[in-house]
Amino acid sequence: MILKDIFRFRHPVTVMNVIWPLTGLYMPFIGWVAWWYLGRKPGRQIRLKQLIPQAINRNSGWQTIFVSTSLSAAACILAEVITIPIVTALNYFSIYPALWHEALITLPLCLFVGLFFQFLAIRQREGYSFWRVLGLACKTEIFPLLIFQAGVFLFMALALKYVLNQEINPLLTHFWFMLQLAILTGFVFSWPASHFVIKRGLTPVA
C-alpha cells in the first residue's frame, strides 16, 4: 500500500521513497499509519517543514524523531537483507555462524547504508560539497545507528538463548518473527539517540 501511494505521492526528499516502504516492512500497519500522516501528502503532514526544513530546529517533536529513527531502521533492514542470504549459504555448507559473526557482516553494512541514505538526503537538501555532506552524515547518523544495532543484537542474543536454541536459521518462521521484534527493539533504543542528535542542532534526514 505504501509503494502504491508513493507512485502517486512522491516524497520531495528522494531517499524517503525507499525508507517509507522499508518502514512498513518491519512495522506492519503502524508503519502505514505513520506514512499516511507524515509522508503521504504534504497536506497531511503535521508540519510541512519536516519534509525539507529550511533551518535547524532543536525543539523538533516526535514526528521528526520518528522519521529520523526510521532511517536507521531502514539501513538495518537492508543490511539484514544482504546478511541473511550469506548466513543461509553458510548453513547449507554446514557452517553455523554465531551471532557475533553475523554482527561482523551486518554492522559495517548497516553503517554504510545509513551513511549513504543520510548523505543523499543532506546533499539534496543543502547542496554542500561532497566532504562537508559526508562529515554531516557521519555526525548525524553514526551514533543512532550504533545504538540501534546494540538494541538489535541484545534482543537477538536473548532470543537465541531462550527461543531459537542458539540457531540462526533463516528457514524458520519464528526466526523472522524474532528478527522483526529485534528491529522494533532497535527502533526504541535509537529513539533517544536520534533525539540527542537533533537537540545538538544536527538536521535529521527529513
Secondary structure, DSSP 8 states (H G I E B T S, - for coil): -HHHHHHHS--SSTTHHHHHHHHHHHSTTHHHHHHHHHTS-GGG-S-GGGTS-SS--TT--HHHHHHHHHHHHHHHHHHHHHHHHHHHHHHHTT----HHHHHHHHHHHHHHHHHHHHHHHHHHHH---HHHHHHHHHHHHHHHHHHHHHHHHHHHHHHHHHTSTT---TTSHHHHHHHHHHHHHHHHHHHHHHHHHHHTT-----
